[in-house]
Amino acid sequence: MDVFLTILLVISAIGLITVVLLQKGKSAGLSGAISGGAEHLFGKQKARGMDLVLQRATIGFATCFFVLSLIVAYFLK
């Protein structure tokens, strides 16, 4: 059981890394973070197309990774 959960944790970590790296950058470097980064973060821009798919996949992988991390930590203590 421990090995299976650890393998699932590694797969979810690799998936999360891959999905995050596939996303486009949202700011224009340091100047975008200082001057207009809040507009991108709190603005009402809706993701469309592939950006929406990647955003939802990131949420899914992050949730899976977090839950699996807690489960593996509980079983391996």
N, C-alpha and C positions, 0 to 999 in steps of 0.2 A: 504494500500500500504506500509506503514511504517513497519507494522508487518511482512509482506511477505518478504520485503527486509532484515529485521533484521534476520529472520529465515534463509534466504539464506546465509547471512554473517556468522552466527554461524555454519552452515553446511560446508561452505567452510573453515572456521578456523579449525574445527575438522578434515576435510579431509586433510588439509595442515599439521597439527600436526602429523596425522597418517602416511602420506607418508614420511615425514622427519624422523620419528622414525624407519620406516622400512628399510631405507637405511643403507648400510654398512658404517663404518667409513673410511675415506680416508687417514688418517695420523696415525702415530704410537705414538700418545700422544705428549707431549711437545718436545721431542727430534726430532720427525718427523717434527714438525712445524718449528724448528730452523734449522735443517740441510738439510732436503730434502723436505720440504713442498711445495716449489716453483715448484719442478719437477712435483708433482701431480697436482698442480693448472694450470700450464701453459704447461704441457706436452701434447703430442698428443695421449693420451690414450683414446680410444673410449669405450663407455659403450656398453655392449652387454647384450641381454637377459632381465632378470628381472631388472637389473640396468638401462637399457635404458628406460624401461616402468616407473620405479619409477622416473627417472630424468624428463621425459616428463610430468608425472602426477604432479610433484612438480612445474614445470613451469606453468602448467595449473591452479592449485589451487592457486598459488601465484598471478597470473594475475587476476583471478576471485576475490580473496580476496581484492586486491588493488582497483580494479574498483568498487566493491560493497562498500568498505569503503568510497570511494569518493562520491558515489551516496547517501549512507545513511547519510553522513555528510551534503550533500547539502540539502536533504529533511528534515532533523531534525533541521535545524538552524532556 
